[in-house]
Amino acid sequence: MNKIITIVYLTLLVFIMISVCSCKSSSTPSKSIDLYGPNAITTGPDGNLWFTEAWGNKIGKISINDGKITEYNVPAVSHSTSGTIDITTGPDGNLWFTGNNKIGKLSPKDDKIIEYDILSANVGTNGITAGPDGNLWFTDNQGNKIGKISPKNGKITDYSVPTANAGLNDIVAGPDGNLWFTEGASNKIGKISPTTGNIIEYPIPPDFLPVGAYPTDIVNGPDGNLWFTEGEQNQIGKISSATGVITEYHSNGNSISITVGPDGNLWFIEPAVNIISNISPITGEITDYSIPTTDHVPGGQTDIITGPDGNLWFTDINKNIIGQLSPTTGIITEYSIPTRDVTEYQATISH
């Protein structure tokens, strides 16, 4: 399953970390916060887990057997546009990813990377998923479009979203044969027909306007609904693919990524409070698991999936690790990524 966090939200995460640290006494020593890069993560066709490095401009893979990590360089671009964002497995057996204002694919057989340019001038490729029609579908945040690319010939087609400056984030194939996506800035959930290109948008209840919910990640639930995270509110939402009715559940912190766990619950991450939680699609009951922290700095967890080994795997852009959480024991294991020191921020930390 593919998961996404936008560069805009990564910037917000940096702001949160600096704000939390800066509110401590100014007499305490200054400490740098390094943001390294693991962002989205997915299961590859080879049984390994593959992830993007937002500021490292690389694709990484980690073995679920021994935790060995291998990194692959994406063709160099300017520093201002570098960075891989989301990743998913395509119907052709390749890994497809967004970033660098392009769509890229990596062959797990020979490690070859090919990138495809987007035709429009104003581009910001973001979420990506495999569609029911055999194409890869993606969101274009800057262009305000939903796009699709053929894995056979690389042909790209795009569709404009009705709401201007919608802030497009994640996209997933729904149980009804449509593609469903999140609109962070416009506070909506959208769906697009892969056959007609027709788009319908569903506003999230305006409980928190003018701030809004800022929906980020979206996933196909085991109950036939679409479940999504709310990046600006302490809530998890679900939308019926049949009626478009939206229901929300209160959580402990701002959530940004969600996946279906091996236990049938929805698992999600709340980086500002360093918590991984699950919610029952039947009762709405939420259970929390605390993530180890250092230096009182809020976590940088950005994505979570269920691995082929039955564990939950997550990325942490702040600690530069891939994490593994056992849903049966609650034990967390962390694996460090070799590449580091991509971006550094200064903040005052209280000890």
C-alpha positions in Angstrom: 0.0 0.0 0.0 1.3 3.4 -0.8 1.3 6.2 1.7 2.1 9.9 1.4 3.1 12.9 3.3 3.6 16.1 1.3 6.6 18.4 1.4 4.1 21.0 2.8 3.4 18.8 5.7 7.0 18.0 6.2 7.6 21.7 6.5 4.8 21.8 9.1 6.5 19.0 11.0 9.8 21.0 11.0 7.9 24.0 12.3 6.3 21.9 15.1 9.6 20.5 16.2 11.3 23.9 16.2 8.3 25.5 18.0 8.3 22.8 20.7 12.0 23.1 21.2 12.1 26.9 21.1 9.5 27.3 23.8 12.0 25.9 26.3 14.3 28.1 28.3 16.7 30.2 26.2 19.5 29.5 28.7 19.7 25.9 27.5 22.2 24.9 24.8 21.3 25.0 21.1 20.9 21.6 19.4 20.5 20.9 15.7 17.6 18.8 14.4 18.6 16.8 11.3 16.0 15.7 8.8 17.3 12.9 6.7 14.7 11.5 4.5 12.7 8.2 4.9 9.2 9.1 3.8 6.8 6.7 2.1 7.1 2.9 2.3 5.5 0.0 0.4 5.8 -3.7 -0.1 7.7 -4.6 -3.2 7.1 -7.5 -5.6 10.3 -9.1 -4.3 9.0 -9.4 -0.7 11.2 -6.5 0.5 10.0 -3.2 1.8 10.8 -0.2 -0.4 10.8 3.4 0.7 11.5 7.0 -0.6 14.0 9.4 0.9 12.4 12.9 0.8 15.5 14.9 1.0 18.1 12.2 0.2 16.8 11.9 -3.4 17.0 8.1 -3.2 14.9 5.0 -3.1 15.7 2.5 -0.4 14.8 -1.1 0.4 14.9 -3.0 3.6 14.8 -6.8 4.0 12.2 -8.0 6.5 14.4 -11.0 7.3 17.6 -9.3 8.5 16.9 -5.5 8.3 19.6 -4.9 5.7 19.1 -1.6 3.9 20.2 -0.9 0.3 19.9 2.6 -1.3 19.6 3.6 -4.9 20.4 7.1 -6.3 17.7 8.8 -8.3 19.2 10.9 -11.2 20.5 14.2 -9.8 18.4 17.3 -10.0 18.7 20.8 -8.5 18.6 20.8 -4.7 15.4 22.9 -4.8 13.4 20.2 -6.5 15.1 17.1 -5.3 13.4 14.5 -3.2 11.3 11.4 -3.8 7.9 11.4 -2.2 5.5 8.4 -2.6 6.0 4.9 -3.9 3.9 1.9 -4.9 4.2 -1.4 -6.7 2.9 -1.4 -10.3 1.1 -4.1 -12.2 4.2 -4.5 -14.3 6.3 -5.7 -11.2 8.2 -2.4 -11.0 8.3 0.2 -8.2 6.7 3.5 -9.2 7.4 6.7 -7.3 6.7 10.4 -7.4 9.1 13.3 -6.8 11.4 15.7 -8.6 8.2 16.9 -10.4 8.3 13.6 -12.3 7.0 10.0 -12.2 9.8 7.4 -11.8 10.0 3.6 -11.9 12.6 1.3 -10.6 13.1 -2.3 -11.6 13.8 -4.6 -8.6 15.4 -7.0 -11.1 18.2 -4.8 -12.4 17.9 -1.6 -10.2 17.4 0.5 -13.3 15.6 3.8 -12.8 13.6 5.6 -15.5 11.9 8.9 -15.0 8.9 10.4 -17.0 8.4 14.1 -17.3 5.0 15.7 -16.7 3.8 17.8 -19.5 2.3 20.7 -17.6 4.5 23.6 -16.5 3.3 23.8 -12.9 3.9 20.3 -11.4 4.2 18.8 -8.0 3.7 15.0 -8.1 2.7 13.6 -4.8 0.7 10.4 -4.1 0.7 7.4 -6.4 -1.2 4.1 -6.5 -2.0 1.3 -8.9 -5.5 1.7 -10.5 -8.0 -1.0 -11.4 -7.5 -0.2 -15.1 -3.8 -1.2 -15.1 -2.5 2.3 -15.0 -0.6 4.2 -12.2 -2.7 7.1 -10.9 -1.1 10.0 -9.1 -1.9 13.4 -7.6 -0.3 16.6 -8.9 -0.4 19.1 -6.0 0.9 22.1 -7.8 -0.9 21.5 -11.1 -4.2 20.7 -9.2 -4.7 17.6 -11.3 -5.2 13.9 -11.0 -2.9 12.1 -13.5 -2.5 8.6 -14.8 0.5 7.0 -16.5 0.6 3.8 -18.6 3.2 1.3 -17.4 3.3 0.0 -21.0 4.3 3.1 -22.9 4.7 5.9 -20.3 1.8 7.9 -21.7 0.5 10.5 -19.2 -3.1 11.8 -19.1 -4.3 14.3 -16.5 -7.7 15.6 -15.2 -8.3 18.9 -13.6 -9.8 18.9 -10.1 -12.9 21.2 -9.9 -11.8 23.0 -6.7 -8.9 25.4 -7.2 -5.8 25.0 -5.1 -7.2 21.8 -3.5 -3.9 20.7 -2.0 -3.9 17.2 -3.4 -2.2 14.5 -1.2 -2.8 10.8 -1.3 -4.7 8.6 -3.7 -6.0 5.0 -3.5 -8.1 2.6 -5.5 -11.5 2.2 -3.8 -13.8 -0.9 -3.4 -16.2 0.7 -6.0 -13.7 0.7 -8.9 -13.0 4.5 -8.5 -9.8 6.3 -7.4 -10.2 8.2 -4.1 -8.0 11.1 -3.1 -7.5 13.6 -0.3 -7.7 17.4 -0.7 -5.8 18.9 2.2 -6.2 22.6 1.4 -9.9 22.4 0.4 -10.9 20.1 3.2 -12.5 17.5 0.9 -12.3 13.8 -0.2 -12.5 13.3 -3.9 -13.1 10.4 -6.3 -12.4 10.0 -10.0 -13.8 7.4 -12.4 -11.0 5.6 -14.3 -13.3 5.1 -17.2 -14.8 8.6 -17.7 -12.4 10.9 -15.7 -15.5 12.4 -13.9 -14.6 13.8 -10.5 -16.9 14.2 -7.5 -15.9 15.9 -4.3 -17.2 15.4 -0.7 -16.6 18.2 1.9 -15.5 17.1 5.3 -17.9 18.4 8.0 -16.7 22.0 8.9 -16.3 21.4 12.6 -12.9 23.2 12.7 -13.1 25.9 10.0 -11.2 28.0 9.1 -8.4 25.6 9.9 -10.1 22.5 8.5 -9.2 18.9 8.9 -6.5 18.8 6.2 -7.0 15.2 5.1 -3.7 13.6 4.1 -3.6 9.8 3.8 -6.4 7.5 2.6 -6.7 3.7 2.6 -9.2 1.0 1.6 -10.7 -0.3 4.9 -11.7 -3.9 5.6 -15.3 -2.8 6.1 -15.8 -1.4 2.6 -15.3 2.2 3.6 -12.4 4.5 2.8 -10.5 5.6 6.0 -8.4 8.8 6.1 -6.2 10.8 8.4 -6.7 14.5 9.4 -3.4 16.3 9.5 -4.7 19.4 11.3 -7.1 17.8 13.7 -7.0 15.1 16.3 -9.3 12.8 14.3 -9.6 9.8 12.0 -12.2 9.9 9.3 -14.1 7.4 7.2 -16.2 7.9 4.1 -18.7 5.5 2.6 -17.9 4.6 -1.0 -21.6 4.0 -1.6 -23.1 7.2 -0.1 -20.3 9.6 0.5 -21.3 10.0 4.2 -18.3 10.9 6.4 -17.8 9.9 10.1 -15.0 11.1 12.3 -13.4 9.7 15.4 -11.4 11.6 18.0 -7.7 10.6 18.4 -4.7 11.9 20.6 -2.9 13.9 17.9 -2.7 15.0 14.4 -2.6 11.9 12.2 -0.9 11.7 8.8 -0.7 8.1 7.6 -3.0 5.0 7.9 -3.0 1.4 6.9 -5.0 -1.8 7.4 -3.3 -4.0 10.0 -3.1 -7.8 10.1 -5.6 -7.8 12.9 -8.3 -6.1 10.8 -7.9 -2.7 12.6 -6.8 0.5 11.0 -3.3 1.6 12.2 -2.2 5.2 12.0 0.7 7.4 13.2 0.6 10.6 15.2 4.1 12.1 15.0 3.5 15.2 17.2 2.8 13.0 20.2 5.1 10.0 19.2 2.2 7.5 19.1 1.2 4.7 16.8 -2.5 3.8 17.3 -5.1 1.5 15.9 -8.8 1.9 15.6 -11.5 -0.8 15.3 -13.6 -0.3 12.2 -16.4 -2.0 14.2 -16.4 -0.2 17.5 -14.3 2.9 16.8 -12.2 2.1 19.9 -8.6 3.4 19.7 -5.5 1.8 21.3 -2.2 3.6 21.5 1.5 2.6 21.4 4.2 5.0 22.5 7.3 5.4 20.3 10.7 5.8 22.0 12.0 9.4 21.7 15.2 11.3 22.4 16.0 14.8 23.5 12.2 15.5 24.0 11.9 16.2 20.3 8.6 15.2 18.7 8.8 12.3 16.3 9.0 12.4 12.5 7.0 9.4 11.6 5.6 9.9 8.1 4.2 6.6 6.8 3.0 3.1 8.0 2.1 -0.1 6.3 1.6 -3.8 7.1 4.5 -5.9 5.9 4.4 -9.4 4.4 5.7 -10.6 7.8 2.6 -9.5 9.6 4.3 -6.6 11.4 3.7 -2.9 11.1 6.5 -1.0 9.4 6.9 2.8 9.6 9.3 5.6 8.5 10.7 8.3 10.7 12.2 11.2 8.8 13.5 12.8 12.0 15.3 9.8 13.5 16.4 8.5 10.1 15.1 5.0 10.7 12.7 2.4 9.5 10.7 1.1 12.4 9.0 -2.3 13.0 6.1 -2.7 15.4 4.7 -6.1 16.4 0.9 -5.9 16.6 0.9 -8.8 19.1 3.6 -7.7 21.5 3.8 -4.0 20.9 7.6 -4.3 20.7 9.2 -1.7 18.4 12.5 -2.4 16.6 14.4 0.3 14.7 16.8 0.1 11.7 19.1 3.0 10.9 19.4 4.3 7.3 23.0 4.8 6.1 22.4 8.2 4.4 22.1 11.1 6.7 22.7 14.9 7.1 20.6 16.1 4.2 18.9 19.1 5.9 19.7 20.6 9.3 17.6 22.9 11.5 18.7 24.7 14.7 16.6 24.7 17.8 17.0 25.1 21.5 16.5 21.9 23.5 15.8 21.7 27.2 17.6 18.9 29.1 
